Amino acid sequence: MTLILWTLFGYLLGSVPFGLVITRTLGLGDLRQIGSGNIGATNVLRTGNKPAALATLLLDSGKGAIAVLLARHFAGDSAAMLAGGAAFLGHCFPVWLGFKGGKGVATFLGTVLALHWPLGLIACATWAATAAVTRISSLSALVAALAVPVVALLTGRGDLIAVTCFMTALIFIRHHANIRRLMAGTEPRIGRK
């Protein structure tokens, strides 16, 4: 019963659409009608408001991290993995928005950082290095997501394989349109509206 409650807590926390809340509060319009229509930090950046994008990034990653840290503190590692995975799922399919949410990259990074900070730092560094070279957010997310379960396996953190493979697979599914554009060479670069 405790694991179910922590999973539900993680999902509901993950479902909070911070990008949408921030852009509406700042009078930037409905984020779902801007750029890609996504509710994440990359699309908030397309409004031209960098502080709003940064706040979205921190809050979206924070909800994954908070779900993991609270669940671990009160119920142990199994609850932490379930709560983190559920927070990620909640961001992608939020109950408050008719299950139409973001792609989950920031929540993924926050969740992985809280589950195992060295692995999280590797994921963040991989995203940053790929972004610096390519200036393509979606490609950076895909490379970072793919690296996480591989590095977890290579570093002996087999306990994280299931949750990281689940999140990685969902990131790839959520980026299906981006993958098509990447293959066609038409994916927009960071900073372009």
Disulfide bonds with the S-S distance in Angstrom:
none
